[in-house]
């Protein structure tokens, strides 16, 4: 396997058009599992295609294993790519699909068969080698696509939303299987997804992109606990982080009629802010003791926890806000009732209202 480095990579599809990617810098260690995540159109698939050699960067540098690959054709990069539509040959057997790339390279049949059987055993495909893709389940077809990539023993694996065509249960199973396989092979991997659950459970590090700009690169837990800005804070986490407009002065936070003392870590902050609070850091207080008064607009029972939507307002310049809290089933007020809502101020976040940057800077 090999390390991958991107230095100031920018991509425009038109000379005078907007930048799809803007100055992307990324260092991927040998054997690391990196996940690219972000909203549709953020540039994550374009970045993957640049690494694969299917697109050419407008400017910047791409190194694979320390060698400049910026202008090398895709076929010479020793990269294997797994697509979301599997791209299997329907008229070939599983064995023929897995070994197709080896056959094209002129590998002798006996050697090819040995390598195909080894990979098939790794992926639990040994009983299906003589079947055709149409006789397989979605998960089995995905394994065949992965086997075709693995058997080549490439420098790196690139995966573009490989689980998007599977149902929810199978996605969970395949997510775990890909993670186990990647660690067993110690394979340098770049994985693109729009599903933050996949990003948070699979990646050694996650790259969050928005409008072609890298917002943050960090391990999953760090993204959740220490987001660099309001975009990352709201994009990572489900339900999303609650945001309220407020202002800080003299160590106190004003949000509508609420006047809330802040922890010492915010002593240097002042001016207009966005206040972020995760759903698990919002609770119900005794009447008259909370920070906000509100109404229970919706209760969603999810088994071990309940999501409660509180409607509060008017707050600041808005007519009303909806705060989503995650509560234990025994704490849930009835839908339509009034409630006093409290923020856990030890776990809130402040962001600059104009730039979205976290305050104080992480």
N, C-alpha and C positions, 0 to 999 in steps of 0.2 A: 504494500500500500504506500501512499505518499501524502505529504502535506500539500495544502492548497493555499495560495496567497493571492488576494486581490488588492491592488493598490490604485486608489483614485479612479475606479471604474465608472465611466459615464456612458450612457446610451441615449442617443436620439435617433428616431426612425426617419426624421426629416432634418435637413441641415439647419433650417430655421424653426424647427418644431420644439416643443417642450421636452425637457429631459425626462425620460422614463426611469433612468437611474442617475443619481447625482453623487459623484465622488465616493463610491462605496469602497471602504477599507475593511478587509476581513482576513484574519489569519486562522486557518484550520489545521490543527495538529494531525499528524499521522495517526490514524485509528479513531479519530474523533467523530462523533455523531452530531451534526449541526442541523438545526431545523430553521427554515425560513418561513415566517408567518406574517400575515398582514391582511388587510382588506383586499377585495378584488381590485385589480388595477394598480397595486402598489409596486409592482416590478419584480416580485419574487420568482415567477417563472422565467422572465427575461434574464434575470441573473443566472438562473440554473442553465439556461440555454447558452449563455455566454461561456460558462465553464465547460459545457459539453462541446462547444464549437459549432452549434447550430445557429448562433448569432455572433456577430462581431461587435465588440465594444467600440464606441466612437472615440474614446480615449481611455487611457489607463493601462494597467499591466496585469497579466494573469500568469502566475507561476504554479506549476504542478511538479512536485518533487524537486523544487529549486530551479527548474528549467522554464524559460520563457515560452509559454504556449499561446501567446496572444494572437498570433497569426497562423498557427498550425491547423491544418484541416482536422475536422472531427474524427476521421478514421485513424489519425496518427496520434491521438491523445491517450489511448488506452483507458478510456472512460466507458463505463457501462451505465445505461439509462433504463429505468423502469417507468413506463407511462401509465396513466390512469386507465387507458382502454386496453391494456395488456399487449396489443399488437402481435397476437399469435397468428400463425398460419393455420387456418382451419382444416386444411387437407393433410397436414402432417401430424404424426403421432406426438405424444408428449416427449418421447426420447428424441425424435427428430427436431422438434422445436427447441429443446434445450441445447442440442448439439449443433444447431444450424450454423452459428458463428464459427465453430471449430471446423465444420465441413468446408465452409467458404475459404478458411485459411489453409486448407489442404492437409489437415491432420489425418493420419491413417485411421481407418475405421476401428480397429481394435482399441487403439489408444483413446479414440473419441468415445467409444462405448464405455470404457472403464471410467472416464471422467464424468460422463453423464450419470452412470449408476451411482457414483460416489455422491454427487450433488443431489440426486433424487432421494437417496437414503437420508441425507441431511435434512431434506424438506418434507419427508414423509410421502414422497411421490412414487416410491418403488413399485407399488401394486398397480400403478396407472400408466406405466411407460408406453404401453401399446394402445392406449386410448387416444382419441382425438379431442381437441378442446371443447367441442360441442357436447361431449359426454361427461364433462366435468362440472363441478359446482363453481360458483364465483371465486370462492377462496382457493380452490385447487388451481384454477386458471391463473390466479395471482401468484401462486407458488411457482407455477411453470415459468411465468415471466421473470420472477426473481431467480429461478434456477438458470435460465438462459444468461442472465447477467453474471451470476456467481461463477459459472463454469469457465468463463473467459479469464478469471483471475485478474481483474483490471486494477489499475492504480487507485480508482475511487468509484463509488456507486453514487448515482444521481437518481432521485426518486421524485416524480412529479405527481403529487396527490394520488398515490397508488391505491388508496383504499376508498376513494370517493364513490365507487360504483357498488360497494358492498352494503348489506344491511347493518343495522346498529350492532347486533350481537356479534356478527362476523368481523366487523371493524375492530371491536375490542380484542377478539381472539388474534387477529392478524397483527394488530398493533404490538401485542406482547410477543408474537412470534418473530416479527421483524427485529424488535429490540434484542431478543435472545440471539438471533442469528448474527446481528451486527457485532455483538460482544464476543461471540464464539469465533468469528472470523477476524476480529479486530480491524474492521473495514472502515476506511475513511468514507464517510457518507454525508451527502447533503440531501435533505428531505424537505420538500415544499408541501405546505398544507395551509388551508384557511381555517382548520379546526384547532382551536387553541388547546383542547384536551389532548390531542395528539402531540402538539408541540410541547406541552408541559410534562407529559409522561414519557416521551421518547428521547428527547434531546439531551446531550451533555450540556450544550448551550443553545440558546434560542436567539435568533436575529429577528427583531421586530422592525418591519419596514412600513413606511407610509409615504405615498406619493414619491417613491423612488429614493427616499432618504432613510438611512439607518437611524432608528430612534434609540435603540439600546441593544447591546449584545451582552447576555449574562446567562448563568445557570437558571433553570426554571424557578427555583425558590427565591432567588434574588430578584427576578423580574416581578414576582408577586409581592414580595415584602418591601422592596426598595425601587419602585418605578422611577425612571429618570424624569418623566414628564406626565402631563395629564392624559396624553394619548395612550401611552403604555399602560397607565393606571386603569383606564377604562376599557382598553382592549383585552387585557389579561385579567381573567377572573370571570366566573359565571355564578350568580348574576353579576353584572358589571358593577364597578365601584359607583357609589352615589356621589353626585357633585352638587354643591350649593355655592351660590355667589355670596361673598361676604367681604369684610374688611377687617384689618388688624391695626390696632393702635394701643400702645402702652401695655403690651402683653395680654391683651384681651381681644377676643374674636366677636365681631358683631355680625349676626346673620338674621336679618329681619329684626324682630323684637328681642331675640335672644342675645344675651351678653355673657360670653363664656370665657373664663380664665384659661389661658394656654399653658402647656408645659414649658419648662425653661428652654428647651431646644428651639423654640420659636422666638426667643427674646429679641433677635435681630430683625425680625420680619415686621413689615408695616405696609399699609396701603391695600388696594383692592386685591382680593385673592379668590381662588376657587378652593373650596373645602371638600376634600375627598374622604369618604368613609365606606369601608367594606360592609356588606350586609351583615356579617357576623359581629360587627362592632357597633351595631344599632340595637337598642333594646327598649323595653317598655318600663316606665317608672311609675311610682305611685302618683295619683292625681296631684297636680300642682308642683311636682318635683322635677319634671323633665325639662329639656331645653326647648321643645316644641309641643304645641297642641295640634292634634290632627284627628283624622277619621280613618278607620280601617276600610280601605277601598276594595281589597281583594285578599283572600287567603288561599294559598296553594299548598296542598298537603303532598309531601314528597317522601313519605315513609318516616325515616329517622329524624327528619327536620321539616319545618314548615316555612315557606316564604310568605311574608306578609307585606302588602303594599299599603303604605300610609300616605294619605293625601294631606299635605300641610300647606298653609298659605293664608293670606298672601305673604310672600317672603321677598325682600328686596324689590327689584323691578318686575318680578314675575307675578302672575296671578296666583299660581300655586306650584308646589313641587310634589313629586311622588318619591318617597324614600322606600327602598326595598330592604327589609330586614330578614335575616335567617334566624329563626327562633326554634327552641325545643317545643315539641308538641304540647307540653304541659303549660307553656307560657302564652299560648295564642289567645288574643282577644277575639271576640266574635265580629264577623263582617258587619260593617255599618256602625259599629260602636265608636265612641270617642276614646282617645288614648293620649297619654303623655309619653313623648318620645325622647330618648336620651342618647347622646353620642358618647362613645368611649374616647375621651379626648387624648388618652395616652396612645391611641392607635390611629388618630386622624392624620391626614396629609394636607399640606397647603401647597398650592401652585400659583404662580404668577398668572393673573387673569388675562394678560395680553399675550405673553409668549408661551404659556403652558408649562414653563420650567418649574421643577420642584423647588420648594423653599423650606429650609435653607438648602442650597445645592448639595446633593449627595456626594 
